[in-house]
Amino acid sequence: MVSEVIVDRKGRLVLPKKIREEARITANTRLIVRAQGRGRIELFDPDLLMQRAQDIGARKLAGWREEDHEASKLLKKLVRGRLNAAP
């Protein structure tokens, strides 16, 4: 759906009811706003962004285990070395 809106002197605009309904935006809905160049803005639902980020993280980290991580292995070696060297 496309609709024209007018920005008032205070920088406010009203989203038409049909747009709000289609986007499932209700009163007190929190949105993230991002400028995309001259005359273009995007509105995002932060909960959907968080879910998308979690899904990506879960896919990318599938099968990852802390104990297999190189930094964890080096830290264990360092700690063991200090404990073994203690008088």
Stockholm file with secondary structure:
# STOCKHOLM 1.0

chainA/1-87         MVSEVIVDRKGRLVLPKKIREEARITANTRLIVRAQGRGRIELFDPDLLMQRAQDIGARKLAGWREEDHEASKLLKKLVRGRLNAAP
#=GR chainA/1-87 SS CCCCCCCCTTSCCCCCHHHHHHHTCCTTCCCEEEECSTTCEEEECHHHHHHHHHHHHHHHTTTCCGGGSHHHHHHHHHHHHHHHHCC
#=GC SS_cons        CCCCCCCCTTSCCCCCHHHHHHHTCCTTCCCEEEECSTTCEEEECHHHHHHHHHHHHHHHTTTCCGGGSHHHHHHHHHHHHHHHHCC
//
